Amino acid sequence: MPQHPTGTPRRTVLSSAAAVAAGAAVAASAPSASAAGSGGREAGGRPAATVQHPDRELRELLKEVDRDRIEATVRRLAAFGTRHTLSTQDDPERGIGAARDWIHAELKRYAAASGGRMTVELQSYVQEPASRIPVATRITNVVATLRGAVDPGRVHVVSGHYDSRATDVMDATGDAPGADDDASGVAVAMELARVMAKRRPAATIVFAAVAGEEQGLYGSTYLAESFKAAGANVQAMFTNDIVGSSRADDGTRDPYTVRLFAEGVPTSETPQQADTRRSVGGENDSPSRQLARFVRDVADNDATGMNVRVVYRRDRYLRGGDHIPFLERGYAAARFTEPAEDFAHQHQDVRVVDGKQYGDLPEFCDFGYIARVARVNGAVLWTLAQAPAAPRGVKIVTSALTNDTQLVWDPGTEPDLAGYEVVWRETTAPEWTAVITVGTATSHTVDLSKDNVFFGVRAVNRAGRRGPVTFPVPQR
C-alpha cells in the first residue's frame, strides 16, 4: 500500500513545516541521516536527510593531500614563464611545451605506484585556424586515467587548464605565470592523482590537465568530444579554475568557502525535454544540480574544512570554463572557483603600477586554501567512484490520476547494491529534506501528491555509501 513519510495516511499538500518534520522523522530511522542539529537539520542549518558523513577510509585519503606539494606544483608551473597556447612547444625551459612535458612526467611518476591501474597519455590534435588561433596549432591534454576495479565503464573527470595568458589574450611571448589561473586547478587534479594512484576505486577516475582554455575551451572540447565519440559513461565532470586564493580584490578573505557553479536548465536540453520540464517543473533539478547537491552532502564537512557555496548559474556572469563542453554533450558537470576573484592577479601583464603589483604570481596564492579545495574534490570523486551510480530510468507513473505518487526505476547492476532510497522536498526548497529506505524494490508508492513536492531516487550499497539522486520524468 502507499507509504506516507510519517506513517499516517493523508493526501494533502505537505506544508514547509510538515516537510521538515517528516524529514526529521524519516531521518531518525534512515542509515544515511544525521541526528546533528534540531528538526532533522545539520548544525549549520542544512537539511540532514541526505548528508553523508566521511568514513575512516575517506578521512585517511583526504589527510594525504599535501599543501607543500601543491605549492611546489603551482610554483613550478609558474616558473615556465608563459604557458600560452601559442607559445613555444619545443623549448625545455619556457612555454607550454615545457609545462606539458613536466606535467606528463609527474603524472607518469605517480602512476608508477598504481600497479598498472593508472595510465597516462598525451591527448593531442592540431587545431586549424579559428577564433584566437591564428595559425594551425597543436593542442595537447595530459590525461591520467585510474581504471575502476569493479565498474570501469563508469567515469568521473576532474580537470584544470595548464595554459595561461597575459592582458592581451594573443600575447604568446610575454610573461604569463598563471599561478591562480590556472596552475591552482592543475595542482588540485595532479595532487588527487598522486593520492589516489595507490588506491583501488570501484569506478574510473580521470585526472586531466587541459590546454587551450584561454583561447576558447579547445582542449576540454576535444576531451569531451573524445569521451562522447567513444560512448563513455561520464557520470560527473568537475573543472577547477581559479581556485588559488581566498582573498578578494578589496582585501577581505574567505578561506573556508569555495563556489560551485551548476546549471539549472541543461545546456543540451532538447525541445521535447524542454516541454516536459515546463510541464512538471525541474528547472532546479538538472543532473548538474543533483551533482551539486551531492557535493554539498559529501564534501561540506570537517574532513575538508570547507563550506561549498552552490551558485545557480552555469558559470560566472557572461563567462565560461572547461565544464561547458561536457554540458554541451549531455554530461553532468560543474565548476569550482574561489569565493571572490582578485582581477589584479588574473589576465594581467606582470607589472607594478603606482606601487601595486599586477600579475598572476604565486605570491598571491593561498596554498592551504588550494589544499582544502583539493580535499573537497577528493571527497566527491572518491565517494562517487565507491558509491552506486545514479539510478537509471526513474519515472513517475501517470497512467491514472491519483493523489499519491508511484515511482519506478531500472534495477542497478552493482554487485554490492543494497537497495534504494526515495527523497523529496517542497518545490521551493533548494535541498532534499526527507528520505525513506525502500529496500531492493524498483517501484515505490508514497502517499504524497506529485503535484505538491519534488521526488528523487538514489541507490545505496552495502557499505552505506549513497550515489547522486536521479530526478524522475513522467511515465505515461
Salt bridges, closest charged atoms under 4 A:
GLU42 OE2 - HIS53 NE2 3.59
ASP55 OD2 - ARG465 NH2 3.20
GLU57 OE1 - ARG465 NH2 2.56
GLU64 OE1 - LYS198 NZ 3.13
GLU64 OE2 - ARG199 NH2 2.77
ASP66 OD2 - ARG69 NE 3.84
ASP68 OD1 - ARG67 NH1 3.10
GLU71 OE1 - ARG67 NH1 2.54
GLU71 OE2 - ARG75 NE 2.80
ASP101 OD1 - ARG100 NE 2.88
GLU106 OE1 - ARG109 NH2 2.80
ASP151 OD2 - ARG154 NE 3.08
ASP163 OD1 - HIS161 ND1 2.94
ASP175 OD1 - ARG94 NH2 2.81
ASP181 OD1 - HIS161 NE2 3.02
ASP181 OD2 - HIS347 NE2 2.98
GLU191 OE2 - ARG194 NH2 2.75
GLU213 OE1 - HIS161 NE2 3.23
GLU214 OE2 - HIS161 NE2 3.89
GLU214 OE1 - HIS347 NE2 3.19
GLU225 OE1 - ARG329 NE 2.74
ASP241 OD1 - HIS161 NE2 3.19
ASP241 OD2 - ARG335 NH2 3.50
GLU269 OE2 - ARG277 NE 2.67
ASP275 OD1 - ARG278 NH2 2.53
GLU283 OE2 - ARG277 NH1 3.55
ASP285 OD1 - ARG293 NH1 3.34
ASP285 OD2 - ARG425 NH2 2.72
ASP297 OD1 - ARG46 NH2 3.08
ASP300 OD2 - ARG296 NH1 2.80
ASP302 OD1 - ARG59 NH2 3.04
ASP315 OD1 - ARG316 NE 2.92
ASP315 OD2 - HIS323 NE2 3.76
ASP315 OD2 - ARG335 NH1 3.14
GLU328 OE1 - ARG329 NH1 3.62
GLU341 OE2 - ARG259 NH2 3.54
GLU341 OE1 - ARG316 NH1 3.25
GLU341 OE1 - ARG319 NH2 3.12
ASP342 OD2 - ARG247 NH1 3.03
ASP342 OD2 - HIS345 NE2 3.72
ASP404 OD2 - ARG11 NH1 3.59
GLU421 OE1 - ARG458 NE 2.67
GLU421 OE2 - ARG466 NH2 2.72
GLU431 OE1 - ARG46 NH2 3.08
GLU431 OE2 - ARG296 NH2 3.28
ASP447 OD1 - ARG11 NH1 3.35
